[in-house]
């Protein structure tokens, strides 16, 4: 299992401990889904970069908090060779900081939440309807409670 954290923004300092927590959490999510041989990237970016990606890939010309880019299309299976390249999660760090303030919890919790949310999308979860949204939210909170203890 390999988790690659790539900090490509400079607006918000990301401590080594937080990068390690992101790695551990991603590994836990992958392990819980039987993806011990998988590789995933988590890239931290600023608002300009996430807006560019959102515009280029989703045709929405606005920044967002997190984007997921799976390597395989829905329903497509990989070759079975290791590592299984799941894809990339891109998180907008300034957005995460703003949302943490807005929601009244820590930046750490918000960043970890966005990572879990993005990883679950790579694993096939979605939130197109209420049932899917509820299932995804339950998974997110279960993983976060394991990392944050009291969920801050």
N, C-alpha and C positions, 0 to 999 in steps of 0.2 A: 504494500500500500504506500502510495506516495502523494503527499499534499504539498503543493508548491505555492508559497505565499509570495506575492510580488507587489511591493509597495511603490506605486508610480506617482504618488502625490506628495506634496510637501506642505500643504496647508495645516495639517493636524499631525502632531508627533504621535507615532505608534510605537509604544514601548515593546521591547523584546518579549516580555511576559505576555502581552496581549497577542502578539504573533504566535507564540507558543500555544496559547489558549485556543486560538483559531485553528491551529493545526490539530490539536488534541480533539476538539469538537468535530472537525471534519472527519477525522479518523473514526470517531465513535459513530457518526452517522453512517459512514460507509460500511463499517463492521456490522452494524445492526441490520443492514440491508444485504449482507452476504457479498460485499464487494471488497474483500481483503486484498485482491490483486489489482485494484483500480488505481488510476492516477487522476488527480483533479487539480486544477489551478484556481487560486483565489487571488484576484488582482484588485488592489485598492487604488482608486483614481479620484480625480477632482471632478467638479461639475462640468467643465468644458468637455472633457473626454467622455463622460457618461452621456452627455447630451448628443455628442457626435455619434456614439454607438447606437443610442436610442433612435436617432434620426436615420442612420444608415440601415439598421436591421429591423426596426419596428415602424418606421415612417412616422415617428412622433418626435417633433422638434422641440423637446423640452428635457431637462434633466430628470432623472429618476433615482431611486435609492439603490436598486439592485437589478442586474440583468444576468440571465443564465444562457449559456451557449453550449447545448449538448453536442457531442461529437456525432451521435447517431440520431437519425430521424425517429419520431415516435413509431413504435412497432418494429423498427429495424434492430437486428441483433448484431453484436460485434463478432469478430472472428474467433474469439475464445483464447487468443494469444494474450499473454500478460506483458506489460500492464494493460488492462482494459482502460482505454482513454475515455473517461466519462464526459469531460468537457471543462468549461471554465465558468466561474462565478465572478462577476465584476461588481464591486461595491463602491458607491460614491461616499467617501469618508466625510466630506463637509455636510452632505445630506443626512448621514447617520448621526452626526453631532447635533444638528438642528432638530431631528426627530426625537433624539434622546431628551433634549430640553423640553420639547413640545409635549411628550408623553410622560415626563416626570420620572424618568429612570436614568441609569448611568449610560454613558457612551459605550462602555464595555458591553453592557447587555444589548444595546441596539446593534452594535457591530456583529456580535455573535448571533443575534436573531436573524439579521440579514444574511449572514453566511449560511445558517441552517435553512432559511427560506430558499435561497438560491440552490443549495445542494439538493433539497427535496424536489425542486423543479428538474434538476438533472436526472434524478431517480424516477421521474415520471409522475410526480404529484402535481396537481393543479388546483385552482380555486375558481373554476368557471361557474359553479353552482354552489348552493349552500351546503350540501352534503360533502362535496369535495373540500370546500373551504373549512368546514368544521374538522374534517379528518386531518387536513394539513396543519391547522392551528394546534390540534391536540399533539401531533408529532413534534411540532416546533417547541411547544411548551415542555414536553417530556424531555427533550434533549437539553433545553436551557436549564431546567431545574436540576439536571445532573451536573451542569457546569457551574451554575451560579448559586447553588444551594437554595437560598430563599427567593430567587428570581429577581432580586433587587427591585 
